[in-house]
Amino acid sequence: MLQCPCDIEATVNGGGLFSSKGGKEGDKKLLLDLPFIQGKGLVRILYADPKIRIFLSPTQGDGGWEDKGLIVVQVRQDLVLEELRSRSMSTFR
């Protein structure tokens, strides 16, 4: 397990929004290309476990899109879908 908090140098080469809805398992379709999400910077990992990760940008990123103080929370996709299904949100079935 990662000892948190910890700082790491990160390089991002681009971003995108993908969807697998309507396709075969494992197939993903690019919905939105986000090439401007790129650059180098410092990432502070505040918390990490098998279900969730919390990151903080302690400095201004050099790519121009990430502000100092930005907080990002990542939750595993299967956990989010499981929760939505349990709430009877048929859109996500």
Secondary structure as GFF3:
##gff-version 3
##sequence-region A 1 93
A	DSSP	beta_strand	6	12	.	.	.	ID=ss1
A	DSSP	beta_strand	15	19	.	.	.	ID=ss2
A	DSSP	beta_strand	29	34	.	.	.	ID=ss3
A	DSSP	beta_strand	39	48	.	.	.	ID=ss4
A	DSSP	beta_strand	52	56	.	.	.	ID=ss5
A	DSSP	beta_strand	71	75	.	.	.	ID=ss6
A	DSSP	alpha_helix	77	86	.	.	.	ID=ss7
A	DSSP	three_ten_helix	90	92	.	.	.	ID=ss8
###
